[in-house]
């Protein structure tokens, strides 16, 4: 049992699968032996037209965009298979949209509001992406790593064992048995209600302060290596007898281990910054339940009598 505490924009650009259009062209006939050298073949269109629905054109790039939103396992399908599946979906969507417009559904108030919400969200996301993406570079990630990891000392860790029992009296009896020479591992296997660590003699491995409940960490990190707690420690799980085996400074994680975590933090930090900047440029008025404006200014202190 691990004694852990009770239990806006964050999406990154997804690299699209490389898709190729199905080849329908027949092979070119062989040139006569006495024919003049042929001109260089025209380069293949990188974004060919692959379908149309009532004249609305669908290009390969439209399929690539649809593929970018798929989960990674779906993007592992053979390219031509994936093109056909997504193309059928896009064709169906356009056919439905054409019928919906014929019936004037876009004029219904609820549909109109949903369409406006979608447009607003697309604009907001595009703005944030355009502003934030240039800030989240590999150089920025490396600088953040140097500032927050490489240049700082590792966090303190301890290696400890514990015996967990249901009540204080039992915990005190365990301490007495240990003081008389009983082996910690044996008592943990026999008495600990934490069957997970108890099976290995109460061993909890290496952990940091925040890895455990506050009461447990406070007691354990105050102890010296090779000592056993002389006062039982109470947590929500019961009463603990703790033995600290060793202490160390946690090693600094390599960049590749924390790269994605740093990237996500940079995205969150920069989104927050952009949002705050945008809010500082506009006038914001909030209203109470009666529809009256709420003043952001602090209430004036009462006049002295």
C-alpha positions as CSV (number, residue, x, y, z in Angstrom):
1,X,0.0,0.0,0.0
2,X,1.4,3.3,-1.1
3,X,0.6,6.0,1.5
4,X,-0.4,8.6,-1.1
5,X,-2.6,11.6,-0.5
6,X,-6.3,10.8,-1.3
7,X,-6.7,10.7,-4.5
8,X,-7.4,25.6,-21.7
9,X,-5.6,24.7,-24.0
10,X,-3.5,21.6,-23.7
11,X,-3.5,19.9,-27.1
12,X,-0.3,19.9,-29.1
13,X,-0.1,19.7,-32.9
14,X,-0.5,16.0,-34.0
15,X,1.7,15.1,-36.8
16,X,-0.5,13.7,-39.6
17,X,0.0,10.3,-41.2
18,X,1.7,10.6,-44.6
19,X,-1.1,9.8,-47.0
20,X,-0.9,9.1,-50.7
21,X,-3.7,9.3,-53.3
22,X,-4.6,6.1,-55.0
23,X,-2.8,5.8,-58.4
24,X,-5.3,5.5,-61.2
25,X,-3.2,6.6,-64.2
26,X,-2.2,3.9,-66.7
27,X,1.5,3.5,-67.5
28,X,2.7,5.7,-70.3
29,X,3.5,3.9,-73.6
30,X,7.2,3.4,-74.4
31,X,8.7,6.1,-76.6
32,X,9.9,5.2,-80.1
33,X,13.7,4.6,-80.4
34,X,14.2,7.6,-82.7
35,X,12.0,10.0,-80.6
36,X,13.5,13.2,-79.3
37,X,14.3,13.3,-75.6
38,X,11.2,13.8,-73.6
39,X,10.8,16.9,-71.4
40,X,11.1,16.5,-67.7
41,X,8.0,15.0,-66.2
42,X,5.8,17.5,-64.3
43,X,6.0,17.1,-60.6
44,X,3.2,15.2,-59.0
45,X,0.5,17.4,-57.3
46,X,1.1,17.3,-53.6
47,X,-2.5,18.1,-52.9
48,X,-4.6,16.5,-55.6
49,X,-8.4,16.8,-56.0
50,X,-9.8,13.4,-55.0
51,X,-13.6,13.9,-54.9
52,X,-16.4,16.5,-55.2
53,X,-19.9,16.6,-53.8
54,X,-22.3,18.9,-55.8
55,X,-19.2,20.7,-57.0
56,X,-17.7,21.1,-53.5
57,X,-14.1,19.9,-54.0
58,X,-12.3,17.6,-51.6
59,X,-8.5,17.5,-51.7
60,X,-6.0,15.2,-50.2
61,X,-5.2,17.8,-47.6
62,X,-8.8,17.6,-46.3
63,X,-8.2,13.9,-45.6
64,X,-4.9,14.6,-43.9
65,X,-6.6,17.0,-41.6
66,X,-9.2,14.4,-40.7
67,X,-6.4,11.9,-40.1
68,X,-4.6,14.2,-37.7
69,X,-7.5,14.0,-35.3
70,X,-7.5,10.2,-35.2
71,X,-5.9,8.2,-32.3
72,X,-2.4,6.9,-33.1
73,X,-3.5,3.3,-33.6
74,X,-6.0,4.3,-36.2
75,X,-3.4,6.2,-38.1
76,X,-1.4,3.0,-38.5
77,X,-3.7,1.7,-41.2
78,X,-2.3,1.4,-44.7
79,X,-2.4,4.9,-46.2
80,X,-4.7,4.1,-49.2
81,X,-7.1,2.3,-46.8
82,X,-7.2,5.3,-44.5
83,X,-7.7,7.6,-47.4
84,X,-10.8,5.7,-48.6
85,X,-12.3,5.4,-45.1
86,X,-11.9,9.1,-44.3
87,X,-12.9,10.2,-47.8
88,X,-16.2,8.3,-47.4
89,X,-16.8,10.1,-44.1
90,X,-16.1,13.5,-45.6
91,X,-18.4,12.8,-48.6
92,X,-21.2,11.7,-46.2
93,X,-20.7,14.8,-44.1
94,X,-20.9,17.1,-47.1
95,X,-24.0,15.4,-48.4
96,X,-25.7,15.8,-45.0
97,X,-24.6,19.5,-44.8
98,X,-26.0,20.1,-48.3
99,X,-29.4,18.6,-47.3
100,X,-29.4,20.5,-44.0
101,X,-28.8,23.8,-45.8
102,X,-31.6,23.1,-48.3
103,X,-34.0,22.7,-45.3
104,X,-32.7,25.9,-43.7
105,X,-31.6,24.3,-40.5
106,X,-28.8,26.8,-40.1
107,X,-31.5,29.5,-39.5
108,X,-33.0,27.7,-36.4
109,X,-32.0,29.7,-33.3
110,X,-30.5,26.7,-31.4
111,X,-28.5,25.5,-34.5
112,X,-27.4,29.0,-35.2
113,X,-26.1,29.4,-31.6
114,X,-24.2,26.1,-31.8
115,X,-22.6,27.1,-35.1
116,X,-21.6,30.4,-33.6
117,X,-20.1,28.6,-30.5
118,X,-18.1,26.3,-32.8
119,X,-16.8,29.3,-34.8
120,X,-15.9,31.2,-31.6
121,X,-14.0,28.1,-30.3
122,X,-12.2,27.7,-33.6
123,X,-11.1,31.3,-33.5
124,X,-10.0,31.2,-29.9
125,X,-8.0,28.0,-30.4
126,X,-6.4,29.3,-33.6
127,X,-5.4,32.5,-31.8
128,X,-3.9,30.7,-28.8
129,X,-2.1,28.2,-31.1
130,X,-0.6,31.0,-33.2
131,X,0.6,32.9,-30.2
132,X,1.7,30.0,-28.0
133,X,3.3,27.6,-30.5
134,X,6.3,29.9,-31.2
135,X,7.0,30.1,-27.5
136,X,7.1,26.3,-27.0
137,X,10.3,25.5,-28.9
138,X,13.0,22.9,-28.2
139,X,15.2,25.7,-27.0
140,X,12.6,26.9,-24.6
141,X,12.1,23.4,-23.3
142,X,15.9,23.0,-22.8
143,X,16.1,26.4,-21.0
144,X,13.3,25.4,-18.7
145,X,15.0,22.1,-18.0
146,X,18.3,23.9,-17.1
147,X,16.4,26.4,-14.8
148,X,14.1,23.9,-13.1
149,X,16.0,20.6,-13.1
150,X,19.7,20.6,-14.1
151,X,20.7,23.7,-12.0
152,X,18.9,22.5,-8.8
153,X,19.7,20.0,-6.2
154,X,17.8,16.8,-6.2
155,X,14.9,16.5,-3.7
156,X,15.6,14.5,-0.6
157,X,14.4,10.9,-0.5
158,X,14.4,8.3,2.2
159,X,14.3,4.5,2.2
160,X,12.1,3.2,4.9
161,X,10.1,0.3,6.3
162,X,6.8,0.4,8.3
163,X,4.6,-1.8,10.3
164,X,0.9,-0.8,10.1
165,X,-1.5,-1.9,12.8
166,X,-5.1,-1.0,13.8
167,X,-4.5,0.7,17.2
168,X,-2.0,2.6,19.2
169,X,-1.6,-0.1,21.9
170,X,-0.6,-2.7,19.4
171,X,1.9,-0.2,17.8
172,X,3.5,0.5,21.2
173,X,3.8,-3.3,21.8
174,X,5.5,-3.6,18.4
175,X,8.1,-0.9,19.4
176,X,8.7,-2.8,22.7
177,X,9.4,-6.0,20.8
178,X,11.8,-4.2,18.4
179,X,13.6,-2.6,21.4
180,X,14.1,-6.2,22.8
181,X,15.7,-7.3,19.6
182,X,12.9,-8.6,17.4
183,X,13.6,-8.3,13.7
184,X,11.6,-5.6,11.9
185,X,11.1,-7.7,8.8
186,X,9.6,-10.6,10.8
187,X,7.2,-8.5,12.7
188,X,6.1,-6.7,9.5
189,X,5.4,-10.0,7.8
190,X,3.5,-11.2,10.8
191,X,1.6,-8.2,12.1
192,X,1.3,-5.5,9.4
193,X,-2.1,-4.9,8.0
194,X,-0.4,-3.4,4.9
195,X,-0.1,-6.8,3.2
196,X,1.6,-5.3,0.1
197,X,4.7,-4.0,2.0
198,X,4.3,-6.5,4.8
199,X,5.2,-9.4,2.4
200,X,8.6,-7.7,1.8
201,X,9.3,-7.0,5.5
202,X,7.5,-3.6,5.5
203,X,9.8,-2.2,2.8
204,X,8.4,1.0,1.2
205,X,11.4,1.6,-1.1
206,X,12.7,5.2,-1.8
207,X,10.2,8.0,-1.6
208,X,9.9,11.8,-1.4
209,X,8.0,13.9,1.1
210,X,5.1,14.5,-1.2
211,X,4.8,10.8,-2.0
212,X,3.3,10.0,1.4
213,X,0.6,11.3,3.7
214,X,1.8,14.4,5.6
215,X,1.7,12.9,9.0
216,X,3.8,9.9,7.9
217,X,6.3,12.0,5.9
218,X,6.7,14.5,8.8
219,X,7.7,11.7,11.2
220,X,9.9,9.7,8.7
221,X,11.9,12.7,7.4
222,X,12.6,13.8,10.9
223,X,14.3,10.5,11.7
224,X,18.0,9.5,11.2
225,X,19.0,6.5,9.2
226,X,19.1,3.3,11.2
227,X,16.5,4.4,13.7
228,X,13.0,3.2,14.6
229,X,10.2,5.6,15.6
230,X,9.6,5.4,19.4
231,X,6.2,7.0,19.1
232,X,3.5,5.4,16.9
233,X,2.5,7.6,13.9
234,X,-1.3,7.9,13.2
235,X,-2.7,8.3,9.7
236,X,-6.1,7.6,8.2
237,X,-4.9,4.0,7.6
238,X,-4.0,3.2,11.2
239,X,-0.9,3.4,13.4
240,X,2.6,3.1,12.0
241,X,5.9,2.0,13.4
242,X,8.6,3.4,11.0
243,X,12.2,2.3,10.4
244,X,14.4,4.7,8.3
245,X,17.1,2.7,6.5
246,X,18.9,5.5,4.5
247,X,18.6,9.0,3.0
248,X,19.8,10.4,-0.3
249,X,19.5,13.2,-2.7
250,X,17.2,12.2,-5.6
251,X,19.1,12.1,-9.0
252,X,18.2,14.8,-11.5
253,X,16.0,13.2,-14.2
254,X,17.4,13.4,-17.7
255,X,15.8,15.8,-20.2
256,X,14.1,13.0,-22.3
257,X,12.3,11.8,-19.1
258,X,10.7,15.1,-18.4
259,X,10.6,16.6,-21.9
260,X,6.8,16.2,-22.4
261,X,6.0,17.3,-18.9
262,X,8.0,20.5,-19.4
263,X,6.4,21.1,-22.8
264,X,2.9,20.8,-21.3
265,X,3.8,23.2,-18.5
266,X,5.2,25.7,-21.0
267,X,1.9,25.5,-22.9
268,X,-0.2,26.1,-19.8
269,X,2.0,29.0,-18.6
270,X,2.0,30.7,-21.9
271,X,-1.7,30.2,-22.5
272,X,-2.3,31.8,-19.1
273,X,-0.1,34.7,-20.0
274,X,-1.8,35.3,-23.4
275,X,-5.3,35.1,-21.7
276,X,-4.2,37.6,-19.1
277,X,-2.8,40.0,-21.7
278,X,-6.1,39.7,-23.8
279,X,-8.2,40.5,-20.7
280,X,-6.1,43.5,-19.8
281,X,-7.0,45.1,-23.2
282,X,-10.8,44.9,-22.7
283,X,-13.4,46.2,-20.3
284,X,-14.9,43.5,-18.3
285,X,-18.1,44.0,-16.3
286,X,-19.6,41.4,-14.0
287,X,-23.1,41.4,-12.7
288,X,-24.8,40.1,-9.5
289,X,-28.0,38.0,-9.3
290,X,-30.1,41.2,-9.6
291,X,-28.3,42.3,-12.8
292,X,-26.4,45.1,-11.1
293,X,-22.7,45.7,-12.1
294,X,-20.2,44.3,-9.5
295,X,-17.4,46.7,-8.8
296,X,-13.9,45.2,-8.9
297,X,-12.7,48.0,-6.6
298,X,-12.1,47.1,-2.9
299,X,-14.8,48.3,-0.5
300,X,-13.9,51.6,1.1
301,X,-12.9,51.5,4.8
302,X,-15.6,52.8,7.1
303,X,-15.0,56.4,8.1
304,X,-13.7,56.9,11.6
305,X,-16.1,58.5,14.1
